[in-house]
């Protein structure tokens, strides 16, 4: 039998000699008798409203001014606190606590020197860097990182600019250890460092990247998405780092998969950063910011997903210059702010049109084959539909939509309502499409962030998506983002674009690769972008419908070709529609190509 221990010390409010081990209040924290605010100010039924008033009534004085005393004269007892002192009942009435903040630190700190704004970013930090291509990149803050010489960075950015601009500058100086991106793009140094094993690259679907960042800012640790199911993203094994001999040194890990309502989804973890470097258009002196046109892109979700967000803007205006409902990012997310002094705003792909001309003048003009494909693809549009045009041949489709219909073109970098390419005097560096080309918008258009854009896409709100391909299988598997060890462009937004079962997916591509290698195959040999996701294939030779169970059906032939011609250039068998030789649509296209639009 255990001997009773010594009696614990008597607490306040306990009867003399009462053993707390047998007391009815055992287990409860001892507390002083209930007090109210009125007990501090005897003889009054009216509470003081400010701290100086409170001290005066109690016969005390304010302490001498100090570095944290400036706000004391403004501190007030809240109406809720005063009311609770009079009539509160229940647990809250047993005591009261009043906390005072004496900090004078302004939440948003303004800087004049970009180096000062980023000089505390340490080696090895994880930094979120806004922009899409070269649009909306924080030029001054990137330049400041070059000056600080910080190294070993993990950079989270949709892409890495070009060789000699944007994040490409930090790649040249070897300040980045790992990139978390969706697209390598045309940055040859990015691709070279990755394939040679000098740089770690975690390629992530663009919409997944945007949502991971949004989730990180919202405090959501992970989420399920259909983008990437059946690909290396889900299965693991995607190269993150190569050895110098070309073998894989670090590979991605498999994702957890769950089934919801008959569809498979994979688990993706949120992304947060130590710092975020963001480019906005304007800020007011309170720290609220707004973006301009398609420069919103990844900048908006990144503002919310870092411990310290540093924003550079083109202009700082007085408080009240923005209507409250027009603010894109409230000041609570903006920790440091600087007005950028110089903006080059380089344009990656200048695409213009001449007055009265629907054809484009760009650095990559389409030949007869490309034009034939895209003119046929334009027949897929229906009046009133919402459509997304992927990178490559599909971007030309906006020039060949019938004037008798309205099609709302969506671009995944944050535009709904794309118009034709601009005239020379309409070119705007803050207005580009997903291919980084200069564009215009139509009346009724809207701009939004990248995470919002992909919510539209994954949610099935886009009726049609067109995109290019390296390979398509008999049952609709799609491969269009990498040739392991040789070519890595990244998946960009393609995995998200083909992930919704509610969206019709049309592939536009040349029928054969170089050397007449098959691109339409029994099974894709390259890493997949999507599994059983393609609904229609359009080439310069034929049009196929794709059934996930039955396979391909030839529905249209180009004039002058036979079914046997298509069999020779196709790497799998296919059914032939009974009406394949009766179609007038491709004859019409042939006339268009000859100039009879």
Helices and strands as residue ranges (DSSP letters): G 37-40, H 51-57, G 70-74, H 79-87, G 91-94, E 109-111, H 114-118, E 126-129, H 139-148, E 153-156, H 168-172, E 176-181, H 188-195, E 200-203, H 206-218, E 222-225, H 232-235, E 239-242, E 248-251, E 257-260, E 263-269, E 273-279, E 282-284, E 289-290, G 293-295, H 299-303, E 306-313, E 315-317, G 324-326, G 331-333, E 336-339, H 368-377, G 378-380, E 386-389, G 393-399, E 408-411, E 415-418, G 424-426, E 441-447, H 450-458, E 464-467, E 471-473, E 478-479, E 482-483, E 487-488, H 494-497, E 504-508, G 514-516, E 520-521, E 536-538, E 542-547, E 551-557, H 563-568, E 575-576, G 580-582, H 585-593
